[in-house]
Amino acid sequence: MDTMKRNLLLAGAASALAGLFGAVTRRADAVEKKAEVFEVTHTDDEWRKLLGPDRYQVLRHEGTERPFSSPLNDEHRAGTFVCAACRLELFSSRTKFDSGTGWPSFWQPLPNAVGERSDRMLGMLRTEVHCRRCGGHMGHVFNDGPKPTGLRYCMNGVSLEFVAGTA
Ligand code: FE
């Protein structure tokens, strides 16, 4: 085999290997995303129709509403904040506090209400918070909240709905 032929073969093998690794990496990504299965599911198209543009962008694509834009910032009655997509009860008014950030804030979710995962979007390591039942994005949780937990669940008001009643 002459040198040129051998080099061509090697180049071909290297490129095939690179292709294989690419496929494996992509497959791993897909599996990771699929691993999180929620009780309430819809296609992206169905969610868009169900939620309307603002809620769809935040709940399904981790958008962030403009600070001080949510009427829920000023909601101080007793009651429960439910997921705007599937209506699972997420936060009690008893754990709501004024963080001054312009987003509805809570120091604790209701039991078995939310899921959390690491989020490296925007170059920061943050903890993302979503509805346990439908996976709808709520916001993030930070360690600078008030007592008794020291946590600050910084939520998008558009992802929540308030139901007045016993908290
Ligand atoms: Fe939900």
Backbone and ligand atoms as CSV (ligand in chain L), in Angstrom:
chain,resi,resn,atom,element,x,y,z
A,1,MET,N,N,0.860,-1.207,0.000
A,1,MET,CA,C,0.000,0.000,0.000
A,1,MET,C,C,0.888,1.247,0.000
A,2,ASP,N,N,0.636,2.158,-0.928
A,2,ASP,CA,C,1.490,3.352,-0.920
A,2,ASP,C,C,1.023,4.338,0.165
A,3,THR,N,N,1.935,5.260,0.430
A,3,THR,CA,C,1.717,6.163,1.560
A,3,THR,C,C,0.427,6.977,1.415
A,4,MET,N,N,0.168,7.408,0.178
A,4,MET,CA,C,-1.007,8.260,-0.001
A,4,MET,C,C,-2.294,7.510,0.305
A,5,LYS,N,N,-2.338,6.262,-0.178
A,5,LYS,CA,C,-3.533,5.442,0.066
A,5,LYS,C,C,-3.741,5.214,1.560
A,6,ARG,N,N,-2.574,4.941,2.260
A,6,ARG,CA,C,-2.672,4.654,3.688
A,6,ARG,C,C,-3.175,5.901,4.446
A,7,ASN,N,N,-2.654,7.043,4.067
A,7,ASN,CA,C,-3.098,8.282,4.720
A,7,ASN,C,C,-4.590,8.531,4.509
A,8,LEU,N,N,-5.027,8.228,3.297
A,8,LEU,CA,C,-6.451,8.408,3.006
A,8,LEU,C,C,-7.309,7.485,3.872
A,9,LEU,N,N,-6.841,6.238,4.007
A,9,LEU,CA,C,-7.559,5.264,4.829
A,9,LEU,C,C,-7.622,5.721,6.282
A,10,LEU,N,N,-6.457,6.198,6.784
A,10,LEU,CA,C,-6.393,6.664,8.181
A,10,LEU,C,C,-7.339,7.834,8.407
A,11,ALA,N,N,-7.322,8.752,7.436
A,11,ALA,CA,C,-8.192,9.924,7.558
A,11,ALA,C,C,-9.651,9.478,7.584
A,12,GLY,N,N,-9.960,8.497,6.726
A,12,GLY,CA,C,-11.328,7.984,6.685
A,12,GLY,C,C,-11.725,7.356,8.005
A,13,ALA,N,N,-10.813,6.565,8.572
A,13,ALA,CA,C,-11.108,5.904,9.841
A,13,ALA,C,C,-11.299,6.936,10.952
A,14,ALA,N,N,-10.439,7.958,10.972
A,14,ALA,CA,C,-10.535,8.997,12.005
A,14,ALA,C,C,-11.879,9.705,11.904
A,15,SER,N,N,-12.272,9.986,10.673
A,15,SER,CA,C,-13.526,10.717,10.504
A,15,SER,C,C,-14.721,9.853,10.902
A,16,ALA,N,N,-14.629,8.542,10.602
A,16,ALA,CA,C,-15.707,7.635,11.000
A,16,ALA,C,C,-15.799,7.558,12.521
A,17,LEU,N,N,-14.630,7.510,13.172
A,17,LEU,CA,C,-14.595,7.457,14.639
A,17,LEU,C,C,-15.203,8.722,15.244
A,18,ALA,N,N,-14.823,9.870,14.683
A,18,ALA,CA,C,-15.355,11.141,15.178
A,18,ALA,C,C,-16.875,11.133,15.043
A,19,GLY,N,N,-17.332,10.621,13.915
A,19,GLY,CA,C,-18.770,10.546,13.687
A,19,GLY,C,C,-19.447,9.672,14.722
A,20,LEU,N,N,-18.803,8.555,15.033
A,20,LEU,CA,C,-19.348,7.622,16.004
A,20,LEU,C,C,-19.440,8.273,17.382
A,21,PHE,N,N,-18.355,8.955,17.761
A,21,PHE,CA,C,-18.366,9.610,19.073
A,21,PHE,C,C,-19.444,10.676,19.138
A,22,GLY,N,N,-19.591,11.388,18.034
A,22,GLY,CA,C,-20.636,12.415,17.973
A,22,GLY,C,C,-21.996,11.801,18.219
A,23,ALA,N,N,-22.243,10.679,17.558
A,23,ALA,CA,C,-23.538,10.016,17.690
A,23,ALA,C,C,-23.766,9.567,19.125
A,24,VAL,N,N,-22.694,9.034,19.742
A,24,VAL,CA,C,-22.825,8.553,21.115
A,24,VAL,C,C,-23.141,9.709,22.057
A,25,THR,N,N,-22.437,10.834,21.869
A,25,THR,CA,C,-22.667,11.997,22.730
A,25,THR,C,C,-24.099,12.492,22.579
A,26,ARG,N,N,-24.550,12.578,21.322
A,26,ARG,CA,C,-25.918,13.061,21.104
A,26,ARG,C,C,-26.929,12.116,21.737
A,27,ARG,N,N,-26.657,10.809,21.584
A,27,ARG,CA,C,-27.567,9.821,22.174
A,27,ARG,C,C,-27.630,10.013,23.692
A,28,ALA,N,N,-26.476,10.241,24.338
A,28,ALA,CA,C,-26.443,10.417,25.791
A,28,ALA,C,C,-27.274,11.628,26.195
A,29,ASP,N,N,-27.167,12.714,25.449
A,29,ASP,CA,C,-27.945,13.918,25.747
A,29,ASP,C,C,-29.429,13.609,25.703
A,30,ALA,N,N,-29.814,12.894,24.644
A,30,ALA,CA,C,-31.229,12.591,24.457
A,30,ALA,C,C,-31.753,11.733,25.604
A,31,VAL,N,N,-30.943,10.766,26.016
A,31,VAL,CA,C,-31.357,9.879,27.110
A,31,VAL,C,C,-31.520,10.685,28.386
A,32,GLU,N,N,-30.576,11.604,28.639
A,32,GLU,CA,C,-30.625,12.402,29.860
A,32,GLU,C,C,-31.926,13.210,29.923
A,33,LYS,N,N,-32.288,13.801,28.784
A,33,LYS,CA,C,-33.503,14.615,28.763
A,33,LYS,C,C,-34.743,13.752,28.913
A,34,LYS,N,N,-34.697,12.573,28.290
A,34,LYS,CA,C,-35.860,11.683,28.335
A,34,LYS,C,C,-36.047,11.097,29.727
A,35,ALA,N,N,-34.958,11.019,30.508
A,35,ALA,CA,C,-35.021,10.361,31.804
A,35,ALA,C,C,-36.008,11.051,32.725
A,36,GLU,N,N,-36.206,12.367,32.547
A,36,GLU,CA,C,-37.124,13.102,33.405
A,36,GLU,C,C,-38.535,13.006,32.827
A,37,VAL,N,N,-39.313,12.117,33.390
A,37,VAL,CA,C,-40.673,11.893,32.877
A,37,VAL,C,C,-41.667,12.518,33.848
A,38,PHE,N,N,-42.624,13.251,33.327
A,38,PHE,CA,C,-43.612,13.918,34.170
A,38,PHE,C,C,-44.986,13.298,33.992
A,39,GLU,N,N,-45.812,13.427,35.019
A,39,GLU,CA,C,-47.164,12.847,34.978
A,39,GLU,C,C,-48.037,13.532,33.933
A,40,VAL,N,N,-47.904,14.834,33.838
A,40,VAL,CA,C,-48.677,15.595,32.855
A,40,VAL,C,C,-47.755,15.952,31.694
A,41,THR,N,N,-48.050,15.453,30.512
A,41,THR,CA,C,-47.199,15.756,29.359
A,41,THR,C,C,-48.053,16.191,28.163
A,42,HIS,N,N,-47.472,17.050,27.347
A,42,HIS,CA,C,-48.078,17.481,26.091
A,42,HIS,C,C,-46.940,17.700,25.109
A,43,THR,N,N,-47.242,17.733,23.839
A,43,THR,CA,C,-46.229,18.105,22.861
A,43,THR,C,C,-45.990,19.610,22.991
A,44,ASP,N,N,-44.870,20.062,22.440
A,44,ASP,CA,C,-44.542,21.483,22.489
A,44,ASP,C,C,-45.666,22.322,21.872
A,45,ASP,N,N,-46.215,21.820,20.783
A,45,ASP,CA,C,-47.301,22.517,20.089
A,45,ASP,C,C,-48.569,22.620,20.943
A,46,GLU,N,N,-48.881,21.525,21.610
A,46,GLU,CA,C,-50.058,21.521,22.497
A,46,GLU,C,C,-49.872,22.509,23.641
A,47,TRP,N,N,-48.653,22.527,24.231
A,47,TRP,CA,C,-48.391,23.456,25.336
A,47,TRP,C,C,-48.567,24.897,24.860
A,48,ARG,N,N,-48.061,25.180,23.659
A,48,ARG,CA,C,-48.146,26.554,23.151
A,48,ARG,C,C,-49.606,27.002,23.058
A,49,LYS,N,N,-50.453,26.104,22.588
A,49,LYS,CA,C,-51.874,26.432,22.448
A,49,LYS,C,C,-52.555,26.519,23.809
A,50,LEU,N,N,-52.181,25.626,24.725
A,50,LEU,CA,C,-52.808,25.590,26.045
A,50,LEU,C,C,-52.447,26.805,26.892
A,51,LEU,N,N,-51.210,27.264,26.800
A,51,LEU,CA,C,-50.699,28.253,27.753
A,51,LEU,C,C,-50.775,29.698,27.260
A,52,GLY,N,N,-50.758,29.916,25.977
A,52,GLY,CA,C,-50.648,31.286,25.472
A,52,GLY,C,C,-49.195,31.713,25.515
A,53,PRO,N,N,-48.840,32.791,24.771
A,53,PRO,CA,C,-47.426,33.116,24.523
A,53,PRO,C,C,-46.572,33.377,25.769
A,54,ASP,N,N,-47.054,34.163,26.740
A,54,ASP,CA,C,-46.221,34.525,27.887
A,54,ASP,C,C,-45.950,33.322,28.778
A,55,ARG,N,N,-47.002,32.620,29.120
A,55,ARG,CA,C,-46.841,31.447,29.984
A,55,ARG,C,C,-46.036,30.359,29.278
A,56,TYR,N,N,-46.272,30.184,27.990
A,56,TYR,CA,C,-45.540,29.170,27.215
A,56,TYR,C,C,-44.036,29.453,27.269
A,57,GLN,N,N,-43.652,30.691,27.052
A,57,GLN,CA,C,-42.235,31.058,27.014
A,57,GLN,C,C,-41.550,30.795,28.354
A,58,VAL,N,N,-42.209,31.120,29.443
A,58,VAL,CA,C,-41.595,30.937,30.761
A,58,VAL,C,C,-41.680,29.475,31.202
A,59,LEU,N,N,-42.862,28.893,31.138
A,59,LEU,CA,C,-43.069,27.538,31.659
A,59,LEU,C,C,-42.357,26.476,30.827
A,60,ARG,N,N,-42.377,26.626,29.517
A,60,ARG,CA,C,-41.834,25.561,28.656
A,60,ARG,C,C,-40.416,25.855,28.168
A,61,HIS,N,N,-39.996,27.124,28.182
A,61,HIS,CA,C,-38.661,27.446,27.655
A,61,HIS,C,C,-37.820,28.273,28.626
A,62,GLU,N,N,-38.158,28.154,29.899
A,62,GLU,CA,C,-37.374,28.777,30.962
A,62,GLU,C,C,-37.117,30.255,30.723
A,63,GLY,N,N,-38.120,30.927,30.211
A,63,GLY,CA,C,-38.024,32.375,30.091
A,63,GLY,C,C,-38.139,33.016,31.462
A,64,THR,N,N,-37.899,34.311,31.531
A,64,THR,CA,C,-38.044,35.058,32.784
A,64,THR,C,C,-38.916,36.269,32.531
A,65,GLU,N,N,-39.949,36.435,33.354
A,65,GLU,CA,C,-40.816,37.610,33.185
A,65,GLU,C,C,-40.089,38.862,33.665
A,66,ARG,N,N,-40.515,40.020,33.189
A,66,ARG,CA,C,-39.949,41.291,33.642
A,66,ARG,C,C,-40.196,41.447,35.139
A,67,PRO,N,N,-39.181,41.861,35.923
A,67,PRO,CA,C,-39.415,42.062,37.356
A,67,PRO,C,C,-40.517,43.111,37.576
A,68,PHE,N,N,-41.262,42.962,38.658
A,68,PHE,CA,C,-42.358,43.864,39.053
A,68,PHE,C,C,-43.520,43.839,38.061
A,69,SER,N,N,-43.550,42.846,37.170
A,69,SER,CA,C,-44.632,42.788,36.193
A,69,SER,C,C,-45.805,41.937,36.672
A,70,SER,N,N,-45.581,41.092,37.694
A,70,SER,CA,C,-46.640,40.165,38.094
A,70,SER,C,C,-47.529,40.754,39.185
A,71,PRO,N,N,-48.851,40.684,38.995
A,71,PRO,CA,C,-49.767,41.128,40.058
A,71,PRO,C,C,-49.623,40.282,41.328
A,72,LEU,N,N,-49.026,39.108,41.217
A,72,LEU,CA,C,-48.870,38.242,42.397
A,72,LEU,C,C,-47.828,38.779,43.379
A,73,ASN,N,N,-46.999,39.744,42.945
A,73,ASN,CA,C,-46.084,40.393,43.895
A,73,ASN,C,C,-46.873,41.012,45.048
A,74,ASP,N,N,-48.043,41.549,44.715
A,74,ASP,CA,C,-48.849,42.257,45.715
A,74,ASP,C,C,-50.013,41.419,46.234
A,75,GLU,N,N,-49.937,40.131,46.054
A,75,GLU,CA,C,-50.987,39.235,46.560
A,75,GLU,C,C,-50.640,38.843,47.991
A,76,HIS,N,N,-51.423,39.363,48.957
A,76,HIS,CA,C,-51.089,39.100,50.363
A,76,HIS,C,C,-52.193,38.365,51.111
A,77,ARG,N,N,-53.190,37.878,50.375
A,77,ARG,CA,C,-54.268,37.145,51.049
A,77,ARG,C,C,-53.815,35.725,51.402
A,78,ALA,N,N,-54.595,35.085,52.295
A,78,ALA,CA,C,-54.329,33.680,52.614
A,78,ALA,C,C,-54.773,32.824,51.446
A,79,GLY,N,N,-53.973,31.844,51.100
A,79,GLY,CA,C,-54.345,30.970,49.998
A,79,GLY,C,C,-53.173,30.143,49.515
A,80,THR,N,N,-53.338,29.605,48.315
A,80,THR,CA,C,-52.345,28.688,47.759
A,80,THR,C,C,-51.982,29.108,46.341
A,81,PHE,N,N,-50.708,29.038,46.036
A,81,PHE,CA,C,-50.224,29.338,44.689
A,81,PHE,C,C,-50.067,28.007,43.948
A,82,VAL,N,N,-50.797,27.883,42.831
A,82,VAL,CA,C,-50.793,26.619,42.088
A,82,VAL,C,C,-50.066,26.804,40.762
A,83,CYS,N,N,-49.634,25.695,40.174
A,83,CYS,CA,C,-48.975,25.720,38.865
A,83,CYS,C,C,-49.961,26.228,37.815
A,84,ALA,N,N,-49.545,27.210,37.039
A,84,ALA,CA,C,-50.431,27.798,36.026
A,84,ALA,C,C,-50.690,26.835,34.874
A,85,ALA,N,N,-49.885,25.780,34.766
A,85,ALA,CA,C,-50.072,24.826,33.669
A,85,ALA,C,C,-50.935,23.640,34.080
A,86,CYS,N,N,-50.688,23.068,35.285
A,86,CYS,CA,C,-51.417,21.841,35.655
A,86,CYS,C,C,-52.171,21.976,36.969
A,87,ARG,N,N,-52.045,23.137,37.629
A,87,ARG,CA,C,-52.802,23.464,38.847
A,87,ARG,C,C,-52.397,22.652,40.077
A,88,LEU,N,N,-51.236,22.030,40.051
A,88,LEU,CA,C,-50.721,21.391,41.271
A,88,LEU,C,C,-50.405,22.486,42.292
A,89,GLU,N,N,-50.773,22.263,43.557
A,89,GLU,CA,C,-50.516,23.240,44.614
A,89,GLU,C,C,-49.014,23.279,44.906
A,90,LEU,N,N,-48.399,24.475,44.782
A,90,LEU,CA,C,-46.940,24.564,44.904
A,90,LEU,C,C,-46.467,25.316,46.148
A,91,PHE,N,N,-47.128,26.440,46.468
A,91,PHE,CA,C,-46.664,27.253,47.603
A,91,PHE,C,C,-47.854,27.740,48.429
A,92,SER,N,N,-47.663,27.789,49.748
A,92,SER,CA,C,-48.658,28.367,50.642
A,92,SER,C,C,-48.352,29.841,50.848
A,93,SER,N,N,-49.401,30.653,50.993
A,93,SER,CA,C,-49.201,32.081,51.270
A,93,SER,C,C,-48.435,32.283,52.582
A,94,ARG,N,N,-48.449,31.291,53.447
A,94,ARG,CA,C,-47.740,31.417,54.732
A,94,ARG,C,C,-46.228,31.488,54.549
A,95,THR,N,N,-45.714,31.060,53.409
A,95,THR,CA,C,-44.267,31.055,53.184
A,95,THR,C,C,-43.837,32.144,52.199
A,96,LYS,N,N,-44.773,33.036,51.846
A,96,LYS,CA,C,-44.454,34.109,50.895
A,96,LYS,C,C,-43.820,35.280,51.646
A,97,PHE,N,N,-42.841,35.916,51.049
A,97,PHE,CA,C,-42.242,37.097,51.663
A,97,PHE,C,C,-41.846,38.098,50.576
A,98,ASP,N,N,-41.648,39.334,50.983
A,98,ASP,CA,C,-41.275,40.366,50.014
A,98,ASP,C,C,-39.760,40.421,49.905
A,99,SER,N,N,-39.232,39.908,48.807
A,99,SER,CA,C,-37.775,39.853,48.627
A,99,SER,C,C,-37.232,41.147,48.041
A,100,GLY,N,N,-38.115,41.998,47.523
A,100,GLY,CA,C,-37.672,43.248,46.903
A,100,GLY,C,C,-37.112,43.053,45.504
A,101,THR,N,N,-37.164,41.820,44.987
A,101,THR,CA,C,-36.584,41.543,43.669
A,101,THR,C,C,-37.539,41.848,42.524
A,102,GLY,N,N,-38.842,41.916,42.854
A,102,GLY,CA,C,-39.829,42.097,41.793
A,102,GLY,C,C,-40.418,40.801,41.293
A,103,TRP,N,N,-40.033,39.691,41.938
A,103,TRP,CA,C,-40.637,38.390,41.623
A,103,TRP,C,C,-41.240,37.804,42.897
A,104,PRO,N,N,-42.399,37.154,42.779
A,104,PRO,CA,C,-42.997,36.501,43.955
A,104,PRO,C,C,-41.998,35.530,44.571
A,105,SER,N,N,-41.807,35.637,45.896
A,105,SER,CA,C,-40.756,34.855,46.559
A,105,SER,C,C,-41.303,34.105,47.762
A,106,PHE,N,N,-40.780,32.924,47.974
A,106,PHE,CA,C,-41.245,32.033,49.037
A,106,PHE,C,C,-40.020,31.422,49.711
A,107,TRP,N,N,-40.166,31.073,51.003
A,107,TRP,CA,C,-39.021,30.436,51.658
A,107,TRP,C,C,-39.155,28.914,51.710
A,108,GLN,N,N,-40.262,28.387,51.184
A,108,GLN,CA,C,-40.398,26.926,51.169
A,108,GLN,C,C,-41.545,26.500,50.256
A,109,PRO,N,N,-41.355,25.468,49.435
A,109,PRO,CA,C,-42.487,24.942,48.653
A,109,PRO,C,C,-43.316,23.980,49.491
A,110,LEU,N,N,-44.506,23.649,49.036
A,110,LEU,CA,C,-45.311,22.622,49.695
A,110,LEU,C,C,-44.620,21.260,49.513
A,111,PRO,N,N,-44.931,20.289,50.374
A,111,PRO,CA,C,-44.286,18.976,50.255
A,111,PRO,C,C,-44.567,18.326,48.891
A,112,ASN,N,N,-43.549,17.725,48.308
A,112,ASN,CA,C,-43.684,16.978,47.052
A,112,ASN,C,C,-44.300,17.816,45.925
A,113,ALA,N,N,-43.938,19.091,45.882
A,113,ALA,CA,C,-44.545,19.991,44.891
A,113,ALA,C,C,-43.615,20.323,43.735
A,114,VAL,N,N,-42.325,20.532,44.034
A,114,VAL,CA,C,-41.406,20.971,42.980
A,114,VAL,C,C,-40.235,20.003,42.804
A,115,GLY,N,N,-39.635,20.067,41.623
A,115,GLY,CA,C,-38.384,19.378,41.343
A,115,GLY,C,C,-37.315,20.434,41.112
A,116,GLU,N,N,-36.052,20.052,41.330
A,116,GLU,CA,C,-34.961,21.016,41.157
A,116,GLU,C,C,-33.841,20.375,40.353
A,117,ARG,N,N,-33.121,21.182,39.582
A,117,ARG,CA,C,-31.945,20.664,38.862
A,117,ARG,C,C,-30.930,21.802,38.654
A,118,SER,N,N,-29.667,21.409,38.501
A,118,SER,CA,C,-28.620,22.406,38.264
A,118,SER,C,C,-28.828,23.047,36.911
A,119,ASP,N,N,-28.552,24.311,36.832
A,119,ASP,CA,C,-28.781,25.087,35.623
A,119,ASP,C,C,-27.546,25.956,35.399
A,120,ARG,N,N,-26.861,25.745,34.247
A,120,ARG,CA,C,-25.659,26.523,33.940
A,120,ARG,C,C,-25.927,27.578,32.879
A,121,MET,N,N,-27.201,27.861,32.635
A,121,MET,CA,C,-27.537,28.887,31.640
A,121,MET,C,C,-27.000,30.244,32.093
A,122,LEU,N,N,-26.653,31.089,31.126
A,122,LEU,CA,C,-26.140,32.441,31.386
A,122,LEU,C,C,-24.810,32.409,32.132
A,123,GLY,N,N,-24.086,31.267,32.098
A,123,GLY,CA,C,-22.767,31.189,32.697
A,123,GLY,C,C,-22.739,31.192,34.207
A,124,MET,N,N,-23.905,31.021,34.827
A,124,MET,CA,C,-23.949,30.972,36.294
A,124,MET,C,C,-24.427,29.597,36.696
A,125,LEU,N,N,-23.957,29.102,37.827
A,125,LEU,CA,C,-24.494,27.848,38.347
A,125,LEU,C,C,-25.647,28.189,39.285
A,126,ARG,N,N,-26.852,27.837,38.859
A,126,ARG,CA,C,-28.026,28.120,39.690
A,126,ARG,C,C,-28.854,26.841,39.826
A,127,THR,N,N,-29.816,26.862,40.737
A,127,THR,CA,C,-30.698,25.710,40.898
A,127,THR,C,C,-32.071,26.060,40.340
A,128,GLU,N,N,-32.415,25.373,39.274
A,128,GLU,CA,C,-33.696,25.608,38.602
A,128,GLU,C,C,-34.813,24.908,39.373
A,129,VAL,N,N,-36.000,25.500,39.383
A,129,VAL,CA,C,-37.152,24.938,40.096
A,129,VAL,C,C,-38.304,24.753,39.111
A,130,HIS,N,N,-38.895,23.551,39.105
A,130,HIS,CA,C,-40.029,23.301,38.210
A,130,HIS,C,C,-41.125,22.513,38.918
A,131,CYS,N,N,-42.308,22.551,38.325
A,131,CYS,CA,C,-43.458,21.819,38.858
A,131,CYS,C,C,-43.172,20.319,38.783
A,132,ARG,N,N,-43.366,19.635,39.887
A,132,ARG,CA,C,-43.096,18.195,39.952
A,132,ARG,C,C,-43.994,17.416,38.992
A,133,ARG,N,N,-45.206,17.916,38.734
A,133,ARG,CA,C,-46.169,17.129,37.959
A,133,ARG,C,C,-46.062,17.327,36.449
A,134,CYS,N,N,-45.829,18.581,36.012
A,134,CYS,CA,C,-45.816,18.825,34.561
A,134,CYS,C,C,-44.455,19.301,34.054
A,135,GLY,N,N,-43.508,19.562,34.976
A,135,GLY,CA,C,-42.180,20.004,34.562
A,135,GLY,C,C,-42.124,21.470,34.198
A,136,GLY,N,N,-43.210,22.191,34.362
A,136,GLY,CA,C,-43.245,23.615,34.010
A,136,GLY,C,C,-42.234,24.420,34.829
A,137,HIS,N,N,-41.445,25.251,34.135
A,137,HIS,CA,C,-40.411,26.050,34.798
A,137,HIS,C,C,-41.036,27.126,35.684
A,138,MET,N,N,-40.564,27.204,36.931
A,138,MET,CA,C,-41.070,28.191,37.884
A,138,MET,C,C,-40.082,29.329,38.090
A,139,GLY,N,N,-38.818,28.992,38.287
A,139,GLY,CA,C,-37.806,30.005,38.579
A,139,GLY,C,C,-36.575,29.319,39.135
A,140,HIS,N,N,-35.941,29.967,40.133
A,140,HIS,CA,C,-34.724,29.406,40.727
A,140,HIS,C,C,-34.787,29.551,42.243
A,141,VAL,N,N,-33.967,28.747,42.930
A,141,VAL,CA,C,-33.891,28.866,44.390
A,141,VAL,C,C,-32.475,29.275,44.777
A,142,PHE,N,N,-32.402,30.233,45.712
A,142,PHE,CA,C,-31.117,30.781,46.158
A,142,PHE,C,C,-30.978,30.621,47.673
A,143,ASN,N,N,-29.745,30.752,48.150
A,143,ASN,CA,C,-29.471,30.536,49.579
A,143,ASN,C,C,-29.511,31.807,50.420
A,144,ASP,N,N,-30.152,32.866,49.924
A,144,ASP,CA,C,-30.140,34.118,50.677
A,144,ASP,C,C,-31.540,34.497,51.148
A,145,GLY,N,N,-32.328,33.493,51.484
A,145,GLY,CA,C,-33.690,33.744,51.945
A,145,GLY,C,C,-33.773,33.942,53.449
A,146,PRO,N,N,-34.975,34.221,53.937
A,146,PRO,CA,C,-35.167,34.467,55.376
A,146,PRO,C,C,-35.311,33.167,56.176
A,147,LYS,N,N,-35.355,33.291,57.466
A,147,LYS,CA,C,-35.616,32.145,58.339
A,147,LYS,C,C,-37.050,31.669,58.100
A,148,PRO,N,N,-37.396,30.408,58.341
A,148,PRO,CA,C,-36.542,29.410,58.993
A,148,PRO,C,C,-35.657,28.600,58.038
A,149,THR,N,N,-35.848,28.698,56.724
A,149,THR,CA,C,-35.070,27.832,55.822
A,149,THR,C,C,-33.812,28.493,55.272
A,150,GLY,N,N,-33.816,29.837,55.206
A,150,GLY,CA,C,-32.703,30.534,54.568
A,150,GLY,C,C,-32.748,30.439,53.050
A,151,LEU,N,N,-33.860,29.923,52.522
A,151,LEU,CA,C,-33.978,29.765,51.070
A,151,LEU,C,C,-34.873,30.850,50.475
A,152,ARG,N,N,-34.577,31.186,49.242
A,152,ARG,CA,C,-35.414,32.146,48.504
A,152,ARG,C,C,-35.828,31.513,47.191
A,153,TYR,N,N,-37.073,31.058,47.149
A,153,TYR,CA,C,-37.642,30.537,45.900
A,153,TYR,C,C,-38.147,31.729,45.102
A,154,CYS,N,N,-37.370,32.082,44.073
A,154,CYS,CA,C,-37.642,33.269,43.266
A,154,CYS,C,C,-38.443,32.816,42.034
A,155,MET,N,N,-39.743,33.076,42.052
A,155,MET,CA,C,-40.633,32.471,41.075
A,155,MET,C,C,-41.154,33.485,40.056
A,156,ASN,N,N,-41.434,33.008,38.870
A,156,ASN,CA,C,-42.119,33.832,37.881
A,156,ASN,C,C,-43.608,33.821,38.217
A,157,GLY,N,N,-44.180,35.000,38.413
A,157,GLY,CA,C,-45.602,35.069,38.738
A,157,GLY,C,C,-46.470,34.465,37.639
A,158,VAL,N,N,-46.006,34.569,36.403
A,158,VAL,CA,C,-46.783,34.076,35.265
A,158,VAL,C,C,-46.897,32.548,35.285
A,159,SER,N,N,-45.995,31.885,36.016
A,159,SER,CA,C,-46.029,30.419,36.129
A,159,SER,C,C,-46.990,29.950,37.217
A,160,LEU,N,N,-47.518,30.914,37.991
A,160,LEU,CA,C,-48.376,30.579,39.129
A,160,LEU,C,C,-49.770,31.181,38.971
A,161,GLU,N,N,-50.713,30.588,39.708
A,161,GLU,CA,C,-52.031,31.184,39.860
A,161,GLU,C,C,-52.369,31.144,41.327
A,162,PHE,N,N,-53.057,32.193,41.812
A,162,PHE,CA,C,-53.394,32.245,43.223
A,162,PHE,C,C,-54.833,31.772,43.446
A,163,VAL,N,N,-54.987,30.907,44.441
A,163,VAL,CA,C,-56.323,30.438,44.819
A,163,VAL,C,C,-56.531,30.850,46.274
A,164,ALA,N,N,-57.448,31.800,46.505
A,164,ALA,CA,C,-57.702,32.287,47.865
A,164,ALA,C,C,-58.378,31.196,48.677
A,165,GLY,N,N,-58.072,31.186,49.973
A,165,GLY,CA,C,-58.672,30.177,50.851
A,165,GLY,C,C,-57.743,29.883,52.002
A,166,THR,N,N,-57.988,28.785,52.684
A,166,THR,CA,C,-57.139,28.415,53.812
A,166,THR,C,C,-55.737,28.101,53.292
A,167,ALA,N,N,-54.750,28.747,53.895
A,167,ALA,CA,C,-53.373,28.549,53.424
A,167,ALA,C,C,-52.797,27.280,54.011
L,1,FE,FE,FE,-47.521,21.849,36.765
